[in-house]
Amino acid sequence: MKNNMNRSHTFLKCIIWSWFFFSVAFGQPKLLVVGGTELNFGDVPNFTPTKHRIVLKNIGTDTLILSEIGTSCGCTATLLSNDHIAPKDSANLDVTFDAERFSGETVRKRISMVTNDNTQASVGINFSANVVKVIQLEPKYFYIRTLDDSIGTGSLTITNSSERTIHITSIRSTQSIFTPSISERILKPGDSATLSVTIPPSSSGTYTGNIELTIDHSLAKQINIRCFSLVTENNHK
């Protein structure tokens, strides 16, 4: 009886050690998308990109390798912090969703990737976002063409498309050559304002920058408007 018990004990130990060495020798990666593969980004403004972070964790016993990360449309961009994830480690997948061409609707998009996790070689992460109308810009950016001995000017219209009053609390330019001004700083729902930019006589060349407007809307605190200028030499001087 005692010999039988010893043999059983020895057999059990052999199974445990065999499983241990098998696990070490043939470890398997395992992907966990923290929060699941169906995500809701909630309300997002229609005029500016919003950023969200997805955590990808390796709960397996071997290095997890991620590749071929793609999106369902050009409105979504991704940046992965690490495509080789050690066991018990994680990486960040930063997602930027640009809702500029959507307005007042629920949008659903998909992020796809390939992994070496043999239980889920191809993974899809779906997200939804409720695009909220806040402002409209017409046109979307400044393009000013002028001569080097002249003052250049450009303008666009900002319309409050939301259901609440918006206060524009500050205006600044990231490039000193562009001087911005605005006709109204308080926009009730449906109201519009003219945003203007002037350029003094300048050396010929190409200039770029942003006009930044700070607003008091809960979904977005800043409006960034691109500014491009082409200054050419006046050959008739």
TAJOUR-V940719 format. One record per residue. N is the residue number from 0. RES is the residue in three letters. SS is DSSP state (alpha for helix, beta for strand, coil for the rest). PHI is phi in degrees with one decimal (999 if undefined). Layout:
# TAJOUR-V940719
((N	RES	SS	PHI) (N	RES	SS	PHI))
This chain:
# TAJOUR-V940719
((0	MET	coil	999) (1	LYS	alpha	-64.6) (2	ASN	alpha	-63.2) (3	ASN	alpha	-63.2) (4	MET	alpha	-64.8) (5	ASN	alpha	-63.8) (6	ARG	alpha	-64.6) (7	SER	alpha	-64.6) (8	HIS	alpha	-64.8) (9	THR	alpha	-63.8) (10	PHE	alpha	-64.2) (11	LEU	alpha	-64.7) (12	LYS	alpha	-62.6) (13	CYS	alpha	-63.5) (14	ILE	alpha	-64.6) (15	ILE	alpha	-64.4) (16	TRP	alpha	-66.6) (17	SER	alpha	-64.4) (18	TRP	alpha	-63.8) (19	PHE	alpha	-63.5) (20	PHE	alpha	-66.5) (21	PHE	alpha	-64.5) (22	SER	alpha	-65.7) (23	VAL	alpha	-68.5) (24	ALA	alpha	-74.0) (25	PHE	coil	-126.3) (26	GLY	coil	-64.0) (27	GLN	coil	-125.8) (28	PRO	coil	-76.0) (29	LYS	coil	-146.2) (30	LEU	beta	-87.7) (31	LEU	beta	-123.7) (32	VAL	beta	-87.6) (33	VAL	coil	-63.7) (34	GLY	coil	94.6) (35	GLY	coil	92.6) (36	THR	coil	-96.6) (37	GLU	beta	-118.9) (38	LEU	beta	-118.1) (39	ASN	beta	-122.5) (40	PHE	beta	-82.4) (41	GLY	beta	73.4) (42	ASP	beta	-76.0) (43	VAL	beta	-133.1) (44	PRO	beta	-75.5) (45	ASN	coil	-84.7) (46	PHE	coil	-113.8) (47	THR	coil	-144.3) (48	PRO	coil	-64.8) (49	THR	beta	-118.7) (50	LYS	beta	-114.5) (51	HIS	beta	-138.8) (52	ARG	beta	-117.3) (53	ILE	beta	-112.9) (54	VAL	beta	-97.1) (55	LEU	beta	-110.8) (56	LYS	beta	-117.5) (57	ASN	beta	-98.7) (58	ILE	coil	-100.8) (59	GLY	coil	-94.5) (60	THR	coil	-116.2) (61	ASP	coil	-140.1) (62	THR	coil	-63.0) (63	LEU	beta	-91.7) (64	ILE	beta	-115.3) (65	LEU	beta	-112.6) (66	SER	beta	-151.8) (67	GLU	beta	51.1) (68	ILE	beta	-76.8) (69	GLY	beta	-137.4) (70	THR	beta	-128.4) (71	SER	coil	-79.0) (72	CYS	coil	-159.7) (73	GLY	coil	-71.2) (74	CYS	coil	-77.6) (75	THR	beta	-120.8) (76	ALA	beta	-125.3) (77	THR	beta	-129.8) (78	LEU	beta	-140.3) (79	LEU	beta	-100.2) (80	SER	coil	-72.2) (81	ASN	coil	-160.0) (82	ASP	coil	-95.1) (83	HIS	beta	-120.6) (84	ILE	beta	-113.2) (85	ALA	coil	-70.5) (86	PRO	coil	-54.1) (87	LYS	coil	68.6) (88	ASP	coil	-104.2) (89	SER	beta	-144.6) (90	ALA	beta	-135.2) (91	ASN	beta	-103.7) (92	LEU	beta	-107.8) (93	ASP	beta	-88.5) (94	VAL	beta	-114.2) (95	THR	beta	-112.9) (96	PHE	beta	-112.3) (97	ASP	coil	-102.0) (98	ALA	coil	-95.0) (99	GLU	coil	-58.0) (100	ARG	coil	-90.8) (101	PHE	coil	-110.9) (102	SER	coil	-154.0) (103	GLY	coil	59.7) (104	GLU	coil	-150.1) (105	THR	beta	-90.7) (106	VAL	beta	-111.8) (107	ARG	beta	-122.2) (108	LYS	beta	-133.9) (109	ARG	beta	-133.7) (110	ILE	beta	-114.2) (111	SER	beta	-121.7) (112	MET	beta	-156.2) (113	VAL	beta	-110.5) (114	THR	beta	-129.9) (115	ASN	coil	-96.3) (116	ASP	coil	-78.8) (117	ASN	coil	-69.7) (118	THR	coil	-90.5) (119	GLN	coil	-153.9) (120	ALA	coil	-66.0) (121	SER	beta	-121.9) (122	VAL	beta	-122.0) (123	GLY	beta	-119.7) (124	ILE	beta	-114.1) (125	ASN	beta	-101.7) (126	PHE	beta	-135.1) (127	SER	beta	-122.9) (128	ALA	beta	-147.3) (129	ASN	beta	-96.8) (130	VAL	beta	-79.0) (131	VAL	beta	-107.5) (132	LYS	coil	-69.1) (133	VAL	coil	-120.5) (134	ILE	beta	-138.4) (135	GLN	beta	-125.4) (136	LEU	beta	-113.9) (137	GLU	beta	-141.2) (138	PRO	coil	-74.3) (139	LYS	coil	-79.1) (140	TYR	coil	-154.0) (141	PHE	beta	-94.5) (142	TYR	beta	-134.8) (143	ILE	beta	-118.5) (144	ARG	beta	-114.8) (145	THR	beta	-150.7) (146	LEU	beta	-97.7) (147	ASP	coil	-69.3) (148	ASP	coil	-106.6) (149	SER	coil	-124.3) (150	ILE	coil	-84.8) (151	GLY	beta	-96.5) (152	THR	beta	-136.4) (153	GLY	beta	-153.0) (154	SER	beta	-150.0) (155	LEU	beta	-147.1) (156	THR	beta	-108.4) (157	ILE	beta	-106.8) (158	THR	beta	-118.2) (159	ASN	beta	-79.5) (160	SER	coil	-97.0) (161	SER	coil	-87.2) (162	GLU	coil	-103.3) (163	ARG	coil	-139.0) (164	THR	coil	-70.3) (165	ILE	beta	-113.4) (166	HIS	beta	-103.6) (167	ILE	beta	-92.9) (168	THR	beta	-90.8) (169	SER	beta	-157.4) (170	ILE	beta	-136.3) (171	ARG	beta	-147.8) (172	SER	beta	-113.3) (173	THR	coil	-82.9) (174	GLN	coil	-129.3) (175	SER	coil	-62.4) (176	ILE	coil	-69.5) (177	PHE	coil	-95.1) (178	THR	beta	-114.1) (179	PRO	beta	-93.9) (180	SER	beta	-152.5) (181	ILE	beta	-136.5) (182	SER	coil	-76.7) (183	GLU	coil	-141.4) (184	ARG	coil	-107.5) (185	ILE	beta	-119.0) (186	LEU	beta	-117.9) (187	LYS	coil	-76.1) (188	PRO	coil	-51.9) (189	GLY	coil	90.3) (190	ASP	coil	-75.0) (191	SER	beta	-127.1) (192	ALA	beta	-137.7) (193	THR	beta	-100.8) (194	LEU	beta	-100.7) (195	SER	beta	-117.9) (196	VAL	beta	-134.8) (197	THR	beta	-119.3) (198	ILE	beta	-127.6) (199	PRO	coil	-73.1) (200	PRO	coil	-51.3) (201	SER	coil	-141.9) (202	SER	coil	-63.6) (203	SER	coil	-63.8) (204	GLY	beta	151.4) (205	THR	beta	-110.0) (206	TYR	beta	-127.0) (207	THR	beta	-135.3) (208	GLY	beta	-177.8) (209	ASN	beta	-122.9) (210	ILE	beta	-102.2) (211	GLU	beta	-109.5) (212	LEU	beta	-112.1) (213	THR	beta	-91.8) (214	ILE	beta	-127.2) (215	ASP	coil	-109.1) (216	HIS	coil	-81.9) (217	SER	coil	-67.0) (218	LEU	coil	-87.0) (219	ALA	coil	-155.9) (220	LYS	coil	-99.7) (221	GLN	beta	-145.1) (222	ILE	beta	-109.4) (223	ASN	beta	-108.5) (224	ILE	beta	-118.9) (225	ARG	beta	-71.6) (226	CYS	beta	-130.0) (227	PHE	beta	-123.4) (228	SER	beta	-140.4) (229	LEU	beta	-114.7) (230	VAL	beta	-106.5) (231	THR	beta	-114.1) (232	GLU	coil	-74.5) (233	ASN	coil	-82.6) (234	ASN	coil	-80.5) (235	HIS	coil	-104.4) (236	LYS	coil	-69.4))
